[in-house]
């Protein structure tokens, strides 16, 4: 299974971006799909996650600003990011969890300028 993330870029503070991630290869219905992010010199943190029945969990720093969604038939997960802040700058990674195993995408850079 390969996960491919897209949609990152440079945006001014207060702006919006939408990240997308699709699965290819030997695909299945992930139990959970998620977005993580990692800023330089910091650990990788969970941003948002969504179950295969639509339950969601958000990191405290993005609640009310970010929204995760998934398209099960297409094996895709999206992250709508609004009201972006400079502290949201990081590499964002797509993640899929199934049968006790984590799958990771290659990451996409999000840079928010002040």
C-alpha positions in Angstrom: 0.0 0.0 0.0 1.3 3.4 -0.9 -0.1 6.7 0.4 0.4 9.8 -1.7 -0.2 13.2 -0.1 -0.7 16.5 -2.0 -1.9 20.0 -1.5 0.8 21.6 0.6 2.3 25.0 -0.2 2.9 28.5 1.0 0.1 30.6 2.4 -0.2 33.7 4.4 -1.5 33.6 8.0 -5.3 33.5 8.1 -5.4 31.6 4.8 -6.6 28.1 3.9 -5.2 25.0 2.4 -6.7 21.6 1.6 -4.5 18.5 1.8 -5.5 15.3 0.1 -4.1 11.8 0.4 -4.9 8.8 -1.7 -4.0 5.1 -1.3 -2.8 2.9 -4.2 -1.6 -0.6 -4.6 -3.1 -3.3 -2.5 -5.7 -1.1 -0.8 -8.2 -1.9 1.9 -10.6 0.1 4.1 -8.3 1.5 6.8 -9.6 1.4 10.3 -8.3 4.9 10.8 -6.8 7.5 8.6 -5.0 10.5 10.0 -2.8 13.5 9.4 0.3 14.1 11.4 2.8 16.9 11.2 6.4 17.5 12.1 8.1 20.9 12.5 11.9 21.1 12.4 13.4 19.9 15.6 10.1 18.7 17.0 8.4 15.4 17.3 5.7 14.2 14.9 2.3 15.1 16.4 -1.2 13.9 15.5 -3.3 16.6 13.8 -6.5 14.9 13.1 -7.8 11.3 12.6 -11.0 9.8 11.3 -12.4 6.2 11.6 -13.9 4.2 8.8 -17.3 5.2 10.2 -16.6 8.9 10.5 -15.6 9.3 14.1 -13.0 12.1 14.4 -10.3 13.2 16.8 -8.4 16.5 16.6 -5.3 17.8 18.2 -6.0 20.6 20.6 -4.1 23.2 18.6 -6.3 22.7 15.5 -9.7 22.3 16.9 -12.2 24.6 15.3 -9.8 25.4 12.4 -9.1 22.1 10.7 -11.6 19.5 9.4 -10.8 16.0 8.4 -12.9 13.9 6.0 -12.6 10.7 4.1 -13.9 9.1 0.9 -14.0 5.4 1.6 -14.8 4.2 -1.9 -11.8 6.1 -3.2 -9.5 5.4 -0.2 -8.9 9.1 0.2 -8.6 11.4 3.2 -8.6 15.2 3.2 -7.7 17.9 5.6 -9.3 21.3 5.2 -7.1 23.8 7.1 -8.6 27.3 7.8 -7.3 30.2 9.8 -3.8 29.0 9.4 -1.1 30.3 11.7 2.7 30.4 11.4 2.9 27.7 14.0 1.1 25.4 11.7 4.2 25.3 9.5 5.4 21.7 9.2 5.6 18.7 7.0 2.3 17.0 7.0 2.1 13.2 6.8 -0.8 11.1 5.8 -1.3 7.9 7.8 -3.4 4.9 7.5 -3.9 2.3 10.3 -5.2 -1.2 9.6 -4.9 -4.6 11.3 -2.3 -3.3 13.7 0.0 -1.8 11.1 0.7 1.9 10.3 1.2 3.1 6.7 2.8 6.5 6.0 2.8 8.8 3.0 5.9 10.8 2.0 4.8 14.1 3.5 3.9 17.5 2.1 5.3 20.8 3.2 2.9 23.5 4.6 4.4 26.9 5.2 2.4 29.7 6.8 4.0 33.2 6.6 3.2 35.9 9.1 
